[in-house]
Amino acid sequence: MTYMPNLDAEVRALSLSMDRPSLTGLAHVLRHPEMWPADFRWDYTDCANCGIGLSRQLWTEAADKPLNAVFSIDEKTTQALFYEVRKRGFAEMSATSAVNVADAIDAYLASA
């Protein structure tokens, strides 16, 4: 995992484990830009700079695997969480925020 100074205290406070990829951890980091790697800039229109790219920067083991394998979710869920959030009322992909993706992840986790 890439070291981010604010991450350790945040994770301890929430009892989250960031040692391995998790949707819970990703949703939390998506809501906290101060925890993003210094060179990460949110852009839902670019996979390297959306939830996919952030997960790949947070966890090296996520870099070369399909997201469904990384997060143990099926392809339909992967599509819904990472590719189709904009279909939930945002006319432009660029209007989709990191919090919108975190909300989609949290809704999925609450229903699972």
C-alpha positions as CSV (number, residue, x, y, z in Angstrom):
1,M,0.0,0.0,0.0
2,T,1.2,3.5,-0.8
3,Y,2.0,5.5,2.4
4,M,-0.3,8.4,3.0
5,P,0.3,10.3,6.2
6,N,-3.3,10.9,7.2
7,L,-4.4,7.4,6.4
8,D,-3.0,5.6,9.5
9,A,-4.8,7.7,12.1
10,E,-8.1,7.6,10.1
11,V,-8.0,3.8,9.7
12,R,-7.2,3.2,13.3
13,A,-10.0,5.5,14.4
14,L,-12.5,3.6,12.3
15,S,-11.0,0.1,12.9
16,L,-10.7,-0.3,9.1
17,S,-8.0,-2.6,7.7
18,M,-6.3,-1.2,4.7
19,D,-3.9,-4.0,4.4
20,R,-5.9,-5.5,1.6
21,P,-8.5,-4.3,-0.8
22,S,-12.0,-3.8,0.5
23,L,-15.0,-1.9,-0.7
24,T,-15.5,-0.5,2.8
25,G,-12.0,1.0,2.8
26,L,-12.4,2.3,-0.7
27,A,-15.7,4.0,0.1
28,H,-14.1,5.6,3.1
29,V,-11.1,6.9,1.2
30,L,-13.3,8.2,-1.7
31,R,-15.1,10.4,0.9
32,H,-11.8,11.8,2.2
33,P,-9.7,13.5,-0.5
34,E,-7.1,14.3,2.1
35,M,-6.3,10.6,2.2
36,W,-5.8,10.3,-1.6
37,P,-2.2,9.9,-2.9
38,A,-0.7,13.3,-3.7
39,D,-0.7,12.7,-7.4
40,F,-4.4,11.5,-7.6
41,R,-7.0,13.9,-9.1
42,W,-10.6,12.7,-9.3
43,D,-12.0,12.5,-12.9
44,Y,-14.8,9.9,-13.4
45,T,-14.2,10.1,-17.1
46,D,-10.7,8.6,-16.8
47,C,-10.3,5.1,-15.3
48,A,-6.9,6.0,-13.9
49,N,-8.5,8.8,-11.9
50,C,-11.8,7.4,-10.7
51,G,-12.6,4.7,-8.1
52,I,-10.8,2.1,-10.2
53,G,-7.6,4.2,-10.4
54,L,-7.7,5.0,-6.7
55,S,-8.1,1.4,-5.7
56,R,-5.1,0.5,-7.9
57,Q,-3.0,3.2,-6.2
58,L,-4.1,2.2,-2.7
59,W,-3.5,-1.5,-3.1
60,T,-0.7,-2.8,-5.4
61,E,-2.4,-6.2,-5.7
62,A,-5.3,-4.4,-7.4
63,A,-3.1,-3.1,-10.2
64,D,-3.2,-6.1,-12.5
65,K,-6.4,-7.9,-11.6
66,P,-10.0,-7.3,-12.7
67,L,-12.0,-5.4,-10.0
68,N,-14.5,-8.2,-9.6
69,A,-11.6,-10.5,-8.5
70,V,-10.0,-7.8,-6.3
71,F,-13.2,-7.1,-4.4
72,S,-14.8,-10.6,-4.7
73,I,-17.9,-9.2,-6.5
74,D,-19.6,-10.3,-9.7
75,E,-19.2,-8.5,-13.0
76,K,-22.7,-6.9,-12.8
77,T,-21.9,-5.4,-9.4
78,T,-18.5,-4.2,-10.8
79,Q,-20.3,-2.4,-13.6
80,A,-22.9,-0.9,-11.3
81,L,-20.3,0.4,-8.8
82,F,-17.6,1.6,-11.1
83,Y,-19.0,2.3,-14.5
84,E,-22.7,3.0,-14.2
85,V,-22.9,5.5,-11.3
86,R,-23.4,8.3,-13.7
87,K,-26.6,6.7,-15.0
88,R,-28.2,7.5,-11.6
89,G,-29.1,11.1,-12.5
90,F,-26.0,12.7,-13.8
91,A,-26.2,14.0,-17.3
92,E,-22.4,14.2,-17.7
93,M,-19.9,11.7,-16.6
94,S,-17.7,14.6,-15.3
95,A,-20.5,15.5,-12.8
96,T,-20.0,12.2,-11.1
97,S,-18.1,12.7,-7.8
98,A,-16.0,10.4,-5.6
99,V,-18.8,10.7,-3.0
100,N,-21.4,9.5,-5.6
101,V,-19.2,6.3,-6.1
102,A,-18.8,5.9,-2.3
103,D,-22.6,6.2,-1.9
104,A,-23.1,3.5,-4.5
105,I,-20.6,1.2,-2.7
106,D,-22.2,1.9,0.7
107,A,-25.7,1.1,-0.8
108,Y,-24.4,-2.1,-2.2
109,L,-22.8,-3.1,1.1
110,A,-26.0,-2.3,3.0
111,S,-28.0,-4.5,0.7
112,A,-25.5,-7.5,0.5
